[in-house]
Amino acid sequence: MGSVFSLGVPVEGETSTPVDLPNKENFYLVLLAGQSNMAGRGIIEEPEKLPNPRVLALGEDGKWRLAVAPIHFDKKVAGVGLASSFAEEIAEKYPNVTIGLIPAACGGSGISTWKPGGYHSQTKSHPWDDAIARARVAMNNGVLKGILWHQGESDGKPGLAESYEGNLQDLFQRFRTEFNAPELPIVLGQLGQFPAKPWDKYREQVNAAHIAVSTRMEKVAFVTSDGLTPNSDIVHFDTRSLRIFGKRYAEAYLKLVD
């Protein structure tokens, strides 16, 4: 039996429909990291079932497949995420490249688990270690062009929010060091602003940390969640909002790389 990583690099018996890969230099890889609002909990609708031959995702088995929802597999409730509309926008901007999405978000994960050796009990995974392992597998075929991050809900609590800003900056720097890419573009998104569940001071601290880190660090962009709406759980963005959010991420990313 081959080795098994908790985020699926590789898992014996998993199969993916074979896809044709482009030349390495024309295969733009994007790492998807964070917690459940990056993984996506949107209801899967017809647009997310339609494959684009130039948008691929690294499957749980460590093989490339067409990027139809769900792209993530952190939990059985994984659904539509923001990465789909992000990738469509980038593919349209660069007609000669293929986009390779690397799903590595873990629903419910706090930022403390995004460190070497960190363990997340809900998903029985090692978020940092697994993300790096999956990225390394993907980079055999393409070039890492950026990271999309959405996380902070789990850290908007007393005893955690106060240290979030430093932990987030350390994480982003660690990503860049790990990949030997000091200017690797990183886009992070704002927590949901849902009137039915107003922010307390700890969520405000996380929001301030997102803004501060994106302002202080080069090639880091912050995307607002203004006007976006939730599922009935008032925790996760709904499908319509995730489509919009992904486009906002794409717009911010393109400004970083232009």
N, C-alpha and C positions, 0 to 999 in steps of 0.2 A: 504493500500500500504506500502511495506517495504521501508526502507531508501535507498536513491540513492546517491552514490558517483560519482563524475564526471569522474572517471576512471573505474566505473562499479563494485562497491562492495556493494551490489548486485544491479541488475537492474531487476525489475519485468518483467516477460515475456520472459527473455532470457533463452535459454536452451542449454545444451551441451550433446553430446552423452555420456552416462555413461561409465566410464573407471574403471578398477580395480586398486586400489591403493596398493602399497606395505606397509610393516610395516614402521612405522614412522622413525625408525633409518636407514632404507634403502632407504629413499626418500630424495635425496639431492636437496635442493632448491637454486636457483640462482636468485637474483633480478637484473632486467635489467633496468637501469636508464640513464637519459640524455636527448638528443633531437633527431632529426629525423634520424641521422646516426646510432643511437642505435635502434630506432624503425624499421628502414629499409625502403628504397624506391626502392629496387631492383625489377626488373621484375620477377614475379613468373614463374618458369619453372618446368619441371616434377620432378626433384629431390626433390624440396621443397614441392611437393604435396604428397610424399610418407611417410606415417606415420611410426614411430618407436615406438613400444609399450612401450619402456622404456624411451621415451622422451615425457613429458607432458607439457602443458601450462595452466596457470590459465586464464580462459576465462573472457570475459567482465561481464558475469553473476556471477562471483565468483566461478565457478565450473571448475573442471579439465577436460581437453580434450586432444586429441592427438595433438601434436605440429606441425601442418602443417601450412604453410604460408597463410595469414599473421598471425604472432603471436601477433603483436600489433594491436591496434584499436584506436590510438590517433587521427588519421585523416583518411578520406576515401582513401587517396593515400598510406596507409600503404602497404608494400609489403614484399619482402625478407629482412631479417636482418642478422646480424652476429651470432645471438644466435643459429641458427639452426646447423651450422657446429661446433660451440663451443660444444653444447650439444652432438652431435654425437661422438666427440672426447672423451669427458669425460665419456660417456656411454661405449665406447669401453675400456677405461682404467679401469673402475670399472664394471665388468660384473654382479655383484650381486646387483647393485643399479639401481634405476630409477631416472632420472633427472626431476626436476620440475621447469620450467621457469616461472618467475613472471614478466610479461610485465608491465612496469610503465614509460617508456620514453614518453616525450611530445615534438612533433616536434615544433621547434622554441623557446623553453623555454630557457631563460637566467638563470644563476646560482642564481640570486636574487630571482627567484620564487621557488627555492629549499630550502625554509626555512619554518618553521611552520607558517601556515596561508598565505603563498605566493600564489598569484593567477596568472594564465596564461590565458590571454584573448583569444588567438588563439584557444586553445583547451577547453576553459571554464572549466578549471580544477585547482586543487590545487596540483601541482606536488609532493611536499614533503608529505603532509598529505595523499594524495591518495596512494602514494607508500608505506607508512608505513601501511596504512589500508589494502592494498592488501597483503603485506607481512605477516601481522598478521593473515589474513584469511588462507593463505597458510601454515603457521607454525602450524596450528591445525593438519595438516596431515604429515608434514615433518620437516626437520632440515635445517635451513639456513646455507649454506656453502660458500657463497661468493656474491659479487656484481660486475657486469660489468657496467662500466661507459664510455659513449662517449658523450662529450658535449664541448662547447667552441666556436663554430661558432658564436653564438649570442653575445658573450662577446668580440670578437675580434674587438673592436671599441673604439674610444676615450672616456674616462670617465668610461669605464668598464674594459678594459684590465689591467689597473694599479692595480686594487684591486682583480683581479681574483685569484691570488695565495693564498692569505689569505682566500678568500671565499671558495676555493676548499678544503683547509686543514680543515677548520672549518666544512664543509659538511661531509667529510669523518669521522672526529672525532664524529660528531653528529650521523651518521649512527651507528657507533660502540657503542656509549653510549646508543642509543635507543634500540639496540638489546642485550645490555649487553655482547658484544663480542669484547673485546679490540684488538684481533688479527684477526678479520674477514678479510679474503683475499679480496682485491679490485684490479681489473684490469682496467686500463684506456687506451684508444687508442688515437693515434695521429690524429690531424685534417688531412683532405685530402690534399695531396701535388700535386695539379693539375697544370701543366705548363700553361694551358690556363687562369688560374686565380692565379697568383703568390701571395704569402703572402705579406702583408704590415707589418709595424712595430708592429701593434696591434696584428695581428695573431702570429707574432714572440713572443710577450710577453705571449700570451696564451700557446704557445708551450713550452716556457721556464718554465712557471708555472707548466705545466704537468710534465715535467722532474724533476723540483725541489721538488715537493710534493712527487713524487714516489721515489725519492732518499732519502728524509728526513724521511718519515714515514715507519715504519716497515710493512711488509706484504702488500705492495702496489707495483704493477708492471706496467710498461709503455710499450705499444706495438706500434711499428712503423707502419706507413702507406706506407713505401717505396714501390714503384712500383705499387701501387693500382691505379685504374682508375675510372673515374666518369661516371654517366649517362650523357645524353645530356645536362642536366641543369648545369653541372660543379659545383654542390654543393654536390650531394649525390653519394656515392660509388655505382658502378654497381654490378650486381648479382655475377659475377665471383669474383670480388674483395671482396665482403662480405663473400663469402665462404672461401677465403684465410684469411681474417681478423679474422674470427671466430676461425680458426685453430691456428692463432697466439695468440689469447686470451687464448685458451685452453692450449697451450704450456706454456705460462707465468703463468697461474693459477696453473698448475701442478708443476711447479718449486717452487711456493710459498708454496704449501701444502706438498711437498715431505720432 
